[in-house]
Structures are given as C-alpha cells and as structure tokens.
C-alpha cells in the first residue's frame, strides 16, 4: 500500500533546455574557478587576450577573450569582444551565453523557440536548427529533450548519442542525458539495446569523461546516477578533493555537496550527511534545495535551516515536499501539479500526486489527471497504472477498473506477491459488488504485509480494508467498533508516516460521522469470521 513512500529521490540533474541554464553553470565550464592568489594572474592573461583581439578583431580572438572573461567579476573591459560574439552568425549557443554573462545581462535570443506546451512545434523547430547547425551538440540535446516530452524515447536516445559523439565531454549534454536515462524503462530504446543497457552506457559516458575528475557538475551527476542504479560511484574521491580545495563558488558545488550528503545518509553516516547537506544550502541550486527539502520531509535528516528563506516558494518540487511535511495536502497538491507541468515525464511526481489526491486530498479527478499525464510518457509504469485503477474504483467505475486491472496483472510477473496489487484487487472487487473476493484479496495483502514486518504496510492495508467494508455496509456496528479500537491503539503505539496518519484520521472521521447507519450485529461473535478476524488481528509488534 505504500510503494509511493519508497520512491527514492537523488539529486540527479534536471532535463533543462540549454536556453534556461543558470549563468553560474556556464561560467564555470572551465576546470575550476581561480582562487584569489591566481585571479590577478588570470586577469592579466585575459587582458593580454583582449589586446590581441583589439589588434586582430577576429571572431576566434573574441571567443578566446569571452571564454577567459567569464571567470572574472569585473568584465567591463571585455564588452567589445562579447558584442562581436553575439552579432556573429553561426556561433554556438554556449559561446553566445558566455558573451551574455560577460555583458552582465540575459538577452532574449531564444524567445521564439516554441514552449513545452507545443512539443511537436518545438521538435519541428529544433530539427531545422539541427540541419542548420549539425555539429552543435546543444541543439541535438534540446531536440532529444523535446522528443522525451512526447514519449518518443528511441528518437530521443538517438539524438543524445549524436550530441555525445560531437562532444563527449560537454557538460550540458552529459547532465541532461543523465536525467533522461533515469526515465528509461526495460524496453528497447534502440534495436538490440535495452533501457538498462542504455543506463549503463550513460554511466560509462560520465565516468569516461575527462571532466569527471575535476568538474563538480559532472561529479554530482555521476554520484547521484550511480547511487540511483545502486552502483558504487566512481568520482567520490575526486569530489571530496574538489570540495576541500575551496576553488569553487558555493553555487557551483551545491549539487555535489547534495549528492555526497545523500550518499552518506544512505550509508548511515548521518553526521557527515548533515554537514554536506547544510553546505549545499549556502547558495543552493533548485535541485539541491529540493533534495534537502525531500530529505527533511522524509525525516531522514534534520537540517535546521529555514528553507522558506532560501526561496523554496519558487521551486515547485521543493515547495511540494515542504507542504507535504507540514501536512498541507491541498497546498502540496497544487505544487505537485505545477511540478508535473515542468517534468511531465517524471514517474515520481505522477505517483506522488495521484497517491496524495486519492488518499489525502480526496480529489479523484486530480488523481486521474496525474496518472494520465504520467502514463503518456511512462506507459509501462505498473505503479501509475495501479493508482489509476484505484482512482477509477473509488470513483464508482468498477467495471472499467476491473478491465484495466486484468490488463495490468497480465503484464506483471509474480503480481500475487505484490502487497499493493493484491490490495488493489480487493478495492476493485468491492467496487464491482463482490465483497467475498474483496475480503479474500485483502486477506492475502494483510498476510503479505505481516510477513514483510513493515509497520506501515500492515496498518495501511487494514485501514483501507476497513474503509471498503464500511462503504459496502455488511460490517455490523460491534465489529466495526472493535476493529477501529484495535487500529487506533496500534496507531498510537507506532510511529507512522504523516500520510498514513492523515488517511486514518480521514477514514476514522467518516466512520464516526456515519455510525448511526451501521446495522446491529445479527451475531454478537461476527467479528470472529475468519477474514474479518484477519482485519482486526494486527498485533502489537
């Protein structure tokens, strides 16, 4: 019942288009940001390049000046070369963005690119760009991203491969490719290449990149992605050296500290994890801020930082986790909807949103909306298909839910050993008017939960079972009181997630409000019926 709770977050880079990269990510594309003792030498070097450009104002010399000047704070002297770069035809987007940084402003050069609300128009536009600039890896990576938004993972992977062949060490390409790989399923993404094999291909590309030994942006991606795959990260030693060198801005190392902190926390080193996560919040990227908020909302770490002061309100993912931790279900639902509009291909947001809408916010239309958008990009996700079936059942569409459930269990091996799917069979059975089958499936789910010894699973299975019995109306008042009392005592003895206690509180209030409708027991010992006894027999441990 609580598979959603097990969705594990890692600070893997976002699938951001190149035009929306942060300035600091572009400005730090070199091996490192120069320490103070070397900065004056670097300024002299940049000025020498500038005088060379003034004598020979070629585009090549202008590019040299711009690339060097991005590491400096005062760039007034280098405005001329930057303007030449921006006005020159055929200059790569990375160089243009570097020139914008030197000028100290963001030009609206890409406002004509169709938005994500027009994915096919965006694909058409980027295809034209790829024809005009076939050797620009960023155009190919953006085209891959656009294909991802319409669920065309094979075309996306081919575009990413082209980008990687053009620039195997390009930071932007490697980082967005990492996020793309997270969403690959088991099916082929290319003839003879499964999703799992493609993930290994991406991990090898990160590890084999020359930047993996010194670039904190690549190191953070490699550590988080390897951790996601349950592999030992390659760049941990190099990453610790980067952090201890002090050669980088806090913003540049924010995600690296976050990735290392998450890794330490999963290995039980909570003190080190806490220090690293706090370090990631000195000047956090949105991704690092979301990771810290998630860790705190899951009660995996206590940060002791006022996240609202860090701008959490403008980062929908971080704000969603914060609202969830505060128990503000409606606020969390709104934030999850905003987050899904930014990452419609994410299983995580679709699963959390549909679970929240069904279990706590009681907005079944919102739950179906989350599932529909998520399944558009992840049609094979059993969890999203399951959540959709639950929402349909609760909505009263029992026959449609049964048809979709039959399709789901045909696709899943060993589904009868899956607590969630057995409980969903119980919900659907009650919805189509077969309470005996419903009790049989819930009995199996409860037995599997007891066998797992997971407190939350054991409790939540029985709470949902009780709710279905109450709605069907065959449970007598005495049995209901006894079962409710047993579950209430259990909930007070054990520390349960906020989502579970919220579900229990909502269901309990329904039982109390409608207690006058329960029939009087025909048999005072009816609770001793074999299956209902399983419902009440949750035990104390």
Secondary structure as the mmCIF struct_conf table of DSSP 4:
data_model
#
loop_
_struct_conf.conf_type_id
_struct_conf.id
_struct_conf.beg_label_comp_id
_struct_conf.beg_label_asym_id
_struct_conf.beg_label_seq_id
_struct_conf.end_label_comp_id
_struct_conf.end_label_asym_id
_struct_conf.end_label_seq_id
HELX_RH_3T_P HELX_RH_3T_P1 UNK A 3 UNK A 6
HELX_LH_PP_P HELX_LH_PP_P1 UNK A 12 UNK A 14
HELX_RH_3T_P HELX_RH_3T_P2 UNK A 18 UNK A 20
HELX_RH_AL_P HELX_RH_AL_P1 UNK A 23 UNK A 27
TURN_TY1_P TURN_TY1_P1 UNK A 28 UNK A 28
BEND BEND1 UNK A 30 UNK A 31
HELX_LH_PP_P HELX_LH_PP_P2 UNK A 33 UNK A 35
HELX_RH_AL_P HELX_RH_AL_P2 UNK A 36 UNK A 55
BEND BEND2 UNK A 56 UNK A 56
HELX_RH_AL_P HELX_RH_AL_P3 UNK A 59 UNK A 69
TURN_TY1_P TURN_TY1_P2 UNK A 70 UNK A 71
BEND BEND3 UNK A 73 UNK A 73
HELX_RH_3T_P HELX_RH_3T_P3 UNK A 76 UNK A 78
HELX_RH_AL_P HELX_RH_AL_P4 UNK A 79 UNK A 87
BEND BEND4 UNK A 88 UNK A 88
TURN_TY1_P TURN_TY1_P3 UNK A 89 UNK A 90
HELX_RH_AL_P HELX_RH_AL_P5 UNK A 93 UNK A 103
TURN_TY1_P TURN_TY1_P4 UNK A 104 UNK A 104
BEND BEND5 UNK A 105 UNK A 105
TURN_TY1_P TURN_TY1_P5 UNK A 109 UNK A 112
BEND BEND6 UNK A 113 UNK A 113
HELX_RH_3T_P HELX_RH_3T_P4 UNK A 116 UNK A 118
HELX_RH_AL_P HELX_RH_AL_P6 UNK A 119 UNK A 132
TURN_TY1_P TURN_TY1_P6 UNK A 133 UNK A 135
HELX_RH_AL_P HELX_RH_AL_P7 UNK A 137 UNK A 149
TURN_TY1_P TURN_TY1_P7 UNK A 150 UNK A 151
HELX_RH_AL_P HELX_RH_AL_P8 UNK A 153 UNK A 166
TURN_TY1_P TURN_TY1_P8 UNK A 168 UNK A 169
HELX_RH_AL_P HELX_RH_AL_P9 UNK A 171 UNK A 182
TURN_TY1_P TURN_TY1_P9 UNK A 183 UNK A 183
BEND BEND7 UNK A 186 UNK A 187
STRN STRN1 UNK A 188 UNK A 190
TURN_TY1_P TURN_TY1_P10 UNK A 191 UNK A 192
STRN STRN2 UNK A 193 UNK A 194
HELX_RH_AL_P HELX_RH_AL_P10 UNK A 195 UNK A 208
BEND BEND8 UNK A 209 UNK A 209
HELX_RH_3T_P HELX_RH_3T_P5 UNK A 210 UNK A 213
TURN_TY1_P TURN_TY1_P11 UNK A 214 UNK A 214
HELX_RH_AL_P HELX_RH_AL_P11 UNK A 216 UNK A 228
TURN_TY1_P TURN_TY1_P12 UNK A 229 UNK A 230
BEND BEND9 UNK A 234 UNK A 234
HELX_RH_AL_P HELX_RH_AL_P12 UNK A 236 UNK A 245
TURN_TY1_P TURN_TY1_P13 UNK A 246 UNK A 246
BEND BEND10 UNK A 248 UNK A 248
HELX_RH_AL_P HELX_RH_AL_P13 UNK A 250 UNK A 266
TURN_TY1_P TURN_TY1_P14 UNK A 267 UNK A 268
HELX_RH_AL_P HELX_RH_AL_P14 UNK A 270 UNK A 280
TURN_TY1_P TURN_TY1_P15 UNK A 281 UNK A 281
BEND BEND11 UNK A 282 UNK A 283
HELX_RH_AL_P HELX_RH_AL_P15 UNK A 286 UNK A 297
TURN_TY1_P TURN_TY1_P16 UNK A 298 UNK A 299
BEND BEND12 UNK A 300 UNK A 300
HELX_RH_3T_P HELX_RH_3T_P6 UNK A 307 UNK A 310
TURN_TY1_P TURN_TY1_P17 UNK A 311 UNK A 311
HELX_RH_3T_P HELX_RH_3T_P7 UNK A 312 UNK A 314
HELX_RH_AL_P HELX_RH_AL_P16 UNK A 316 UNK A 326
TURN_TY1_P TURN_TY1_P18 UNK A 327 UNK A 327
HELX_RH_AL_P HELX_RH_AL_P17 UNK A 329 UNK A 342
TURN_TY1_P TURN_TY1_P19 UNK A 344 UNK A 345
HELX_RH_AL_P HELX_RH_AL_P18 UNK A 347 UNK A 359
TURN_TY1_P TURN_TY1_P20 UNK A 360 UNK A 360
BEND BEND13 UNK A 361 UNK A 361
HELX_RH_AL_P HELX_RH_AL_P19 UNK A 364 UNK A 377
TURN_TY1_P TURN_TY1_P21 UNK A 379 UNK A 380
HELX_RH_AL_P HELX_RH_AL_P20 UNK A 382 UNK A 395
TURN_TY1_P TURN_TY1_P22 UNK A 396 UNK A 396
HELX_RH_AL_P HELX_RH_AL_P21 UNK A 398 UNK A 411
TURN_TY1_P TURN_TY1_P23 UNK A 413 UNK A 414
HELX_RH_3T_P HELX_RH_3T_P8 UNK A 415 UNK A 417
HELX_RH_AL_P HELX_RH_AL_P22 UNK A 419 UNK A 431
TURN_TY1_P TURN_TY1_P24 UNK A 432 UNK A 433
HELX_RH_AL_P HELX_RH_AL_P23 UNK A 435 UNK A 452
TURN_TY1_P TURN_TY1_P25 UNK A 453 UNK A 453
HELX_RH_AL_P HELX_RH_AL_P24 UNK A 455 UNK A 472
TURN_TY1_P TURN_TY1_P26 UNK A 473 UNK A 473
BEND BEND14 UNK A 475 UNK A 475
HELX_RH_AL_P HELX_RH_AL_P25 UNK A 477 UNK A 493
BEND BEND15 UNK A 494 UNK A 494
HELX_RH_AL_P HELX_RH_AL_P26 UNK A 498 UNK A 513
TURN_TY1_P TURN_TY1_P27 UNK A 514 UNK A 514
HELX_RH_3T_P HELX_RH_3T_P9 UNK A 515 UNK A 517
BEND BEND16 UNK A 518 UNK A 518
HELX_LH_PP_P HELX_LH_PP_P3 UNK A 519 UNK A 521
BEND BEND17 UNK A 522 UNK A 523
TURN_TY1_P TURN_TY1_P28 UNK A 524 UNK A 525
HELX_RH_3T_P HELX_RH_3T_P10 UNK A 526 UNK A 528
BEND BEND18 UNK A 529 UNK A 529
HELX_RH_AL_P HELX_RH_AL_P27 UNK A 530 UNK A 536
#
